[in-house]
Amino acid sequence: MKPELAMLERGITSTVVMFGSARIPEPSKKSEARTEALAGLSNYYDEAREFARLVTERSMRSYGRENVIVTGGGPGIMESGNRGAADAGGSYMSLNIVLPHEQVPNSYCSPDLCFNVHYFATRKFHFLLRAKAIVVFPGGYGTLDELFETLTLIQTNRMKRMPILLYGEAFWRKIVNWD
């Protein structure tokens, strides 16, 4: 209930959800990436940051009530989304998942809108509750799970249609044969 109550208290009516890898490093730290492939995706960190900054600046025109950035609150693309929203000085939310051996909230999470969630289903519910658009940056199994569950909910009319942006055409064409 805490994320819902916080959004009601803030008057947040819609969100833009950012999904993406927890393992994509900031370009300045790409030498620390687990694999060469992840290091090669580091440019998406800056692009996600810029995307979140631009969306947040636009959100501020509605006093931070519409199109508020929501991320998973972890490292990688999630961190860059929080960081970009923080750069713009607007409201943004983080829904961190509590896992046994990884993922603590990143240092850019907004303290009053950062929530630790224990169940993936609860987290997905809050991601999609007020979503007006979803942007999906390159990622792994978790990102694919979030994307495909969203698409399934839309396909089965459990959720309204909305824009879903797959960011990084070369990555997405390699991962899924959309044709």
C-alpha positions as CSV (number, residue, x, y, z in Angstrom):
1,M,0.0,0.0,0.0
2,K,2.9,2.4,0.6
3,P,3.6,3.2,-3.1
4,E,-0.1,3.7,-3.7
5,L,-0.5,6.0,-0.8
6,A,2.6,8.0,-1.7
7,M,1.3,8.5,-5.2
8,L,-2.1,9.5,-4.0
9,E,-0.6,12.0,-1.5
10,R,1.6,13.5,-4.2
11,G,-1.3,13.6,-6.7
12,I,0.6,11.5,-9.2
13,T,-1.9,10.6,-12.0
14,S,0.4,8.9,-14.6
15,T,3.9,7.5,-14.9
16,V,6.4,6.6,-17.6
17,V,8.0,3.2,-16.7
18,M,11.7,2.5,-17.5
19,F,12.8,-1.1,-17.7
20,G,16.4,-2.2,-18.4
21,S,19.4,-4.1,-17.3
22,A,20.8,-3.7,-13.8
23,R,24.2,-4.7,-15.2
24,I,24.8,-2.0,-17.9
25,P,27.5,0.2,-16.4
26,E,28.0,3.9,-16.6
27,P,30.4,4.6,-19.6
28,S,33.1,5.8,-17.2
29,K,32.9,2.4,-15.4
30,K,32.6,0.1,-18.4
31,S,35.9,-1.5,-17.6
32,E,34.2,-2.9,-14.5
33,A,31.5,-4.6,-16.5
34,R,31.0,-8.4,-16.0
35,T,31.3,-9.1,-19.7
36,E,32.5,-7.4,-22.9
37,A,28.9,-7.5,-24.2
38,L,27.7,-5.4,-21.2
39,A,30.6,-3.0,-21.6
40,G,29.5,-2.6,-25.2
41,L,26.0,-1.5,-24.0
42,S,27.3,1.2,-21.7
43,N,26.2,4.0,-24.0
44,Y,22.6,3.2,-23.1
45,Y,23.3,4.4,-19.5
46,D,23.8,7.9,-20.7
47,E,20.9,7.7,-23.2
48,A,18.5,6.4,-20.4
49,R,19.7,9.2,-18.2
50,E,18.9,11.8,-20.9
51,F,15.6,10.2,-21.6
52,A,14.6,10.4,-18.0
53,R,15.8,14.0,-17.7
54,L,13.7,15.1,-20.7
55,V,10.5,13.3,-19.5
56,T,10.9,14.7,-16.0
57,E,11.3,18.2,-17.3
58,R,8.1,17.8,-19.2
59,S,6.5,16.2,-16.1
60,M,7.3,19.4,-14.1
61,R,4.9,21.3,-16.4
62,S,2.1,19.4,-14.6
63,Y,3.7,20.0,-11.2
64,G,5.2,16.5,-11.2
65,R,1.8,14.8,-11.4
66,E,1.8,13.4,-14.9
67,N,4.4,11.2,-16.6
68,V,6.5,10.7,-13.5
69,I,9.5,8.4,-14.2
70,V,9.4,5.0,-12.4
71,T,12.3,2.6,-12.3
72,G,13.2,-0.5,-10.5
73,G,15.5,1.4,-8.2
74,G,18.6,-0.8,-8.7
75,P,21.9,-0.2,-10.6
76,G,22.5,0.1,-14.3
77,I,19.6,1.5,-16.4
78,M,17.5,1.9,-13.3
79,E,20.1,4.1,-11.7
80,S,20.5,6.1,-14.9
81,G,16.7,6.7,-15.0
82,N,16.7,7.9,-11.4
83,R,19.8,10.0,-12.0
84,G,18.3,11.7,-15.1
85,A,15.1,12.5,-13.2
86,A,17.2,13.9,-10.3
87,D,19.2,16.0,-12.8
88,A,15.9,17.6,-13.9
89,G,14.9,18.3,-10.2
90,G,11.5,16.6,-10.5
91,S,9.6,13.8,-8.9
92,Y,10.4,10.2,-9.7
93,M,9.8,6.8,-8.1
94,S,11.8,3.6,-7.5
95,L,10.4,0.1,-6.8
96,N,13.3,-1.9,-5.7
97,I,13.0,-5.7,-5.4
98,V,14.5,-7.3,-2.3
99,L,16.7,-10.2,-3.5
100,P,18.9,-12.5,-1.4
101,H,22.3,-11.5,-2.9
102,E,22.0,-8.3,-4.8
103,Q,20.2,-5.1,-5.6
104,V,20.0,-2.4,-3.1
105,P,18.4,0.9,-3.9
106,N,20.8,3.1,-6.0
107,S,22.1,6.3,-4.6
108,Y,19.9,8.4,-6.8
109,C,16.6,7.0,-5.5
110,S,14.3,9.7,-4.1
111,P,14.1,8.9,-0.4
112,D,10.3,9.7,-0.1
113,L,9.4,7.7,-3.3
114,C,11.7,4.7,-3.0
115,F,10.1,1.4,-2.0
116,N,11.5,-2.0,-1.3
117,V,9.1,-4.7,-2.6
118,H,9.4,-8.4,-1.7
119,Y,7.4,-9.9,-4.5
120,F,7.8,-9.5,-8.3
121,A,4.0,-9.5,-8.8
122,T,3.5,-6.6,-6.3
123,R,6.3,-4.7,-8.0
124,K,4.8,-5.2,-11.5
125,F,1.4,-4.1,-10.3
126,H,2.8,-0.8,-9.1
127,F,4.9,-0.4,-12.2
128,L,1.8,-0.7,-14.4
129,L,-0.9,0.9,-12.2
130,R,-0.6,4.4,-13.6
131,A,1.6,3.8,-16.6
132,K,0.9,5.8,-19.7
133,A,4.0,4.7,-21.5
134,I,6.8,2.2,-21.1
135,V,10.4,2.4,-22.4
136,V,12.4,-0.7,-22.4
137,F,16.2,-0.4,-22.7
138,P,18.4,-3.4,-23.3
139,G,18.4,-6.0,-20.6
140,G,18.3,-9.6,-19.6
141,Y,15.7,-12.1,-18.3
142,G,14.2,-9.7,-15.8
143,T,13.7,-7.0,-18.4
144,L,12.3,-9.5,-20.9
145,D,9.9,-10.8,-18.2
146,E,8.6,-7.3,-17.5
147,L,8.2,-6.5,-21.2
148,F,6.5,-9.7,-22.1
149,E,4.1,-9.7,-19.1
150,T,3.1,-6.2,-20.1
151,L,2.5,-7.2,-23.7
152,T,0.5,-10.2,-22.5
153,L,-1.7,-8.0,-20.2
154,I,-2.3,-5.7,-23.2
155,Q,-3.0,-8.6,-25.6
156,T,-5.5,-10.1,-23.2
157,N,-7.2,-6.8,-22.5
158,R,-6.3,-6.8,-18.8
159,M,-4.6,-3.5,-19.4
160,K,-5.2,-0.6,-21.7
161,R,-3.0,-0.2,-24.8
162,M,-0.2,2.3,-24.4
163,P,3.0,3.2,-26.2
164,I,5.9,0.8,-25.6
165,L,9.2,2.0,-26.8
166,L,12.0,-0.6,-27.3
167,Y,15.1,1.5,-27.1
168,G,18.1,0.3,-29.1
169,E,16.9,-1.2,-32.3
170,A,20.0,-3.3,-33.0
171,F,19.8,-4.9,-29.6
172,W,16.1,-5.7,-29.9
173,R,16.3,-7.1,-33.4
174,K,19.1,-9.4,-32.3
175,I,17.2,-10.6,-29.2
176,V,13.7,-11.2,-30.7
177,N,12.7,-12.0,-34.2
178,W,9.8,-9.5,-34.4
179,D,9.1,-10.4,-38.0
